[in-house]
């Protein structure tokens, strides 16, 4: 297979100039030049819709998990005695796993509900350590975030 030419090597300075000329948005962890102290009402509404959708999904998943826990608790009474010991261990393990998943889901829902309260108070998206706005990209990825990337990494 023939090569299309020799590889191109750029110095670090050339690479930085090239990237600056491309005017790319800041990366997820980088702070933007946004000096506002809060997000606008329109931006908060956008986040409210995002979180509402995630809350609806999370509540549906929690309901499913709770139904599975109830179903696994009700089963197992009519099994053959020689398999009962194995089934008891398996069903106990399954119930513990489902309970742990349900517990995590309840915690996640709580975080999302607190984010909704912050939206109503117009404090959503403000880092609790630095007081700066958390990047929109981070909030879209983790809508219940209360720390910016720099604060989370201990640079704030």
Secondary structure, 3 states (H helix, E strand, C coil): CCCCCCCCCCCHHHHHHHHHHHCCCCCCCCCCCCCCCCCCHHHHHHHHHHHHHHHHHHHHHHHHHHHHHHHHHHCCCCCCHHHHHHHHHHHHHHHHHHHHHHHHHHHHHHHHHHHHHHHHCCCCCECCCCCCECCHHHHHHCCCCCCCHHHHCCCC
